[in-house]
């Protein structure tokens, strides 16, 4: 049994169910929040959106930087305005000291040239890459639990994954590794340099980023079958992203992705923060979940 504890996080719409230290055979246990929209009914079925950095999504009064994504406010409005089909949110908390290892696309590590490879492994991943196991946790343990416990659509067309920065990186990696599970990924402030901000230098970044682009070119889902959203700003943290995202965009163009299935958006003046992501969260949500009827 997964423990359900009273949760003091405040939401302005919907309701939140908090699972403490959700057990896993693949990764260290972590908290999981499930947000249900107003009027949730077990007689209906809902799309499911898996979101990383779950502790940052709902209530800024309880986060380390007093900031939040305002997920409940944004989804409440989108549902009320009937702009998207109704969904539930599964917020997967990060474990700060393991975040980089969990969110790094593990299969590219073997291809990273030295000395970048050793720097990534020792200074950031701490010798224990866990990106593949993190995705196994989501796909093999968490998703089955969610689908069993809640009234969900279980198919690929109603299952999505979203994150910012490294959370965006693991989201598009998830889409490539499990194209039969996820129907789309949204990657805000997409961190394709892959090195953390403390290690950023162009030579290391490009050595690593080029290997991820090679992976992406080979492993993107079949053309125009899955939705992919990228974005970035140009201030505070996001200011390094433009050349890397431009290179990613060239791959998407080469592959022939159309705007119905791929969007890259640039937000001048926006930085690498929850406040910026909260402002524009509605855009990828509509892209992924827009009603078609």
C-alpha positions in Angstrom: 0.0 0.0 0.0 1.1 3.5 -0.7 0.7 5.9 2.2 -1.9 8.7 1.8 -1.4 11.5 4.2 -3.3 14.7 4.8 -1.8 17.3 2.5 -1.5 21.0 3.5 -0.7 22.2 0.0 -3.4 24.6 -1.1 -5.0 24.5 -4.5 -7.4 27.0 -6.0 -9.2 24.5 -8.2 -9.6 20.8 -8.1 -8.3 18.6 -5.3 -4.9 17.1 -4.4 -4.1 13.7 -3.2 -0.6 13.2 -1.7 1.3 9.9 -1.7 4.3 9.9 0.7 7.4 8.1 -0.5 5.8 6.1 -3.3 7.7 2.8 -3.3 9.7 1.6 -6.3 12.0 -1.2 -7.3 13.8 1.0 -9.7 14.5 4.3 -7.9 14.5 5.8 -4.4 11.0 6.3 -3.1 9.6 9.8 -3.7 6.4 11.7 -3.0 3.7 11.9 -5.7 0.8 14.3 -5.9 -2.3 13.6 -7.9 -4.4 16.6 -8.9 -8.1 15.9 -9.8 -10.2 18.5 -11.5 -13.4 20.0 -10.0 -16.2 17.6 -10.7 -13.9 14.6 -11.1 -16.1 11.5 -11.4 -15.1 7.8 -11.5 -17.8 7.4 -14.1 -15.8 9.5 -16.6 -12.4 9.0 -18.1 -9.5 11.5 -18.0 -6.3 12.1 -19.9 -3.2 11.9 -17.7 -0.3 14.4 -17.7 2.9 13.3 -15.8 4.9 16.2 -14.5 8.4 16.3 -13.0 9.6 18.5 -10.1 6.2 17.8 -8.5 6.8 19.8 -5.3 7.0 23.0 -7.5 3.7 22.7 -9.2 0.9 23.9 -6.9 1.7 26.0 -3.8 4.6 28.5 -3.8 4.2 29.0 0.0 5.7 25.6 0.5 8.5 25.6 -2.1 12.2 26.4 -1.5 12.0 29.6 -3.6 8.4 30.6 -2.8 7.5 30.0 -6.5 5.2 27.6 -8.3 3.9 26.6 -11.7 0.3 27.5 -10.8 -0.9 24.3 -12.4 -4.2 24.2 -10.5 -5.0 27.8 -11.5 -4.1 27.3 -15.2 -5.9 23.9 -15.6 -8.9 25.2 -13.7 -9.3 28.0 -16.2 -8.6 25.8 -19.3 -11.2 23.3 -18.1 -13.8 26.0 -17.3 -13.3 27.5 -20.7 -13.4 24.1 -22.3 -10.2 24.7 -24.2 -8.8 21.3 -23.4 -10.1 17.9 -22.7 -10.2 17.1 -19.0 -7.1 15.6 -17.4 -5.5 14.7 -14.2 -2.0 15.7 -13.2 0.5 13.3 -11.6 3.2 15.4 -10.0 6.4 13.4 -9.4 8.6 15.1 -6.7 12.3 15.2 -7.4 14.9 14.2 -4.9 17.2 17.2 -5.1 20.5 15.4 -4.8 19.4 12.8 -7.4 17.6 15.1 -9.8 20.4 15.4 -12.4 21.0 11.6 -12.4 17.3 10.9 -12.7 16.7 13.4 -15.5 19.8 12.8 -17.6 19.2 10.7 -20.9 21.2 7.7 -19.8 21.7 6.1 -23.2 23.9 8.9 -24.6 26.5 8.7 -21.8 28.6 6.0 -23.5 28.9 8.3 -26.6 30.1 11.5 -24.8 33.8 12.2 -25.5 36.3 12.8 -22.7 36.9 14.8 -20.7 33.2 15.9 -20.8 32.0 12.3 -20.0 34.0 12.1 -16.8 33.0 15.6 -15.7 29.3 14.7 -16.2 29.6 11.3 -14.5 31.6 12.5 -11.5 30.5 16.1 -10.9 26.8 15.8 -11.8 25.5 12.3 -12.0 27.8 11.3 -9.1 28.6 8.0 -10.7 25.1 6.6 -10.6 23.1 7.4 -13.8 19.4 6.6 -13.2 17.5 8.1 -16.1 16.4 4.8 -17.5 15.3 3.5 -14.2 13.4 6.7 -13.5 11.4 6.1 -16.7 10.9 2.5 -15.7 9.5 3.7 -12.4 7.0 5.9 -14.3 6.0 3.4 -16.9 6.0 0.1 -15.1 5.0 1.2 -11.5 3.5 4.6 -11.3 1.3 4.6 -14.5 -0.2 1.1 -13.7 -1.1 2.4 -10.2 -2.6 5.6 -11.5 -4.6 3.7 -14.2 -5.9 1.3 -11.6 -6.7 3.9 -8.9 -8.2 6.7 -11.0 -10.7 6.9 -14.0 -8.1 7.4 -16.8 -7.8 6.8 -20.4 -4.9 4.5 -20.6 -3.9 4.8 -24.2 -1.0 6.6 -25.8 -3.2 9.4 -27.2 -4.2 10.4 -23.7 -0.9 10.1 -21.8 1.6 13.0 -21.8 4.8 14.0 -20.0 6.0 17.5 -19.2 8.9 19.3 -17.5 11.2 22.3 -17.5 15.0 22.5 -17.9 16.3 19.0 -17.2 12.7 17.9 -16.7 12.1 18.8 -20.3 15.1 16.8 -21.3 13.9 13.6 -19.6 10.4 14.2 -21.0 11.5 14.1 -24.7 13.8 11.2 -23.8 10.7 9.4 -22.4 8.8 10.1 -25.6 11.7 8.5 -27.6 12.1 5.5 -25.3 8.4 4.8 -24.8 6.6 6.1 -27.9 3.8 3.5 -27.3 3.2 4.9 -23.8 3.4 8.7 -24.3 1.5 10.6 -26.9 3.4 13.9 -26.4 6.0 15.7 -24.4 6.3 19.4 -23.5 9.8 20.8 -22.6 9.8 24.3 -21.2 13.2 26.0 -21.1 14.6 23.0 -22.8 18.0 22.2 -21.4 19.7 20.7 -24.4 23.3 21.7 -23.4 22.9 19.0 -20.8 25.6 20.3 -18.5 24.4 21.9 -15.3 24.8 25.7 -15.0 27.7 25.3 -12.7 29.7 23.5 -15.4 28.6 25.4 -18.5 31.2 26.1 -21.0 30.7 26.0 -24.7 33.2 23.2 -25.5 31.8 20.8 -22.9 28.2 21.7 -23.7 28.5 21.2 -27.4 30.3 17.9 -27.0 27.4 16.6 -24.9 24.6 18.3 -26.7 25.7 17.0 -30.1 25.4 13.4 -28.8 21.9 14.1 -27.6 21.0 15.5 -31.0 22.4 12.3 -32.6 20.2 10.3 -30.3 17.2 12.4 -31.0 17.7 12.1 -34.8 17.8 8.3 -34.5 15.1 7.8 -31.9 12.3 10.3 -32.5 8.9 8.6 -32.8 7.6 8.0 -36.3 7.0 11.3 -38.2 3.9 13.2 -37.1 2.6 10.5 -34.7 3.5 12.2 -31.4 3.4 15.8 -30.2 6.6 17.6 -29.2 6.8 21.1 -27.7 10.0 23.0 -26.9 10.4 26.6 -25.6 13.0 28.9 -24.2 13.5 32.5 -23.1 16.6 34.8 -23.3 17.2 35.9 -19.7 18.6 34.4 -16.5 19.6 30.8 -17.3 17.6 30.6 -20.6 20.1 33.1 -22.2 22.4 30.2 -23.3 19.7 28.1 -25.0 19.2 29.7 -28.4 22.0 28.1 -30.5 21.2 24.6 -29.0 17.5 24.9 -29.6 18.1 26.1 -33.2 20.1 23.0 -33.8 17.3 20.8 -32.4 14.8 22.7 -34.6 16.9 21.9 -37.7 16.5 18.2 -36.8 12.8 18.6 -36.5 12.6 20.3 -39.9 14.8 17.7 -41.5 12.5 15.0 -40.2 9.5 16.8 -41.7 7.5 17.5 -38.5 4.5 19.8 -39.1 3.2 22.4 -36.7 0.3 20.2 -35.7 2.9 17.8 -34.1 5.8 20.1 -33.2 6.2 23.6 -31.8 9.2 25.5 -30.7 8.4 28.9 -29.1 10.7 31.7 -28.1 9.7 34.0 -25.2 11.8 37.2 -25.2 12.4 38.6 -21.7 11.5 35.4 -19.9 14.0 33.6 -17.6 14.6 30.2 -16.1 12.0 30.3 -13.3 8.7 28.9 -12.2 7.2 32.4 -12.6 8.1 32.3 -16.3 6.8 28.8 -16.8 3.6 29.6 -15.0 2.9 32.4 -17.4 3.0 30.2 -20.5 2.0 26.8 -19.2 -1.4 27.2 -20.9 0.4 27.1 -24.3 1.8 23.6 -24.2 -1.3 22.3 -22.4 -3.5 23.5 -25.2 -1.0 22.1 -27.7 -1.1 18.6 -26.1 -4.8 18.5 -24.9 -6.8 20.7 -27.3 -10.3 19.4 -27.9 -10.7 18.0 -31.4 -14.5 17.7 -31.4 
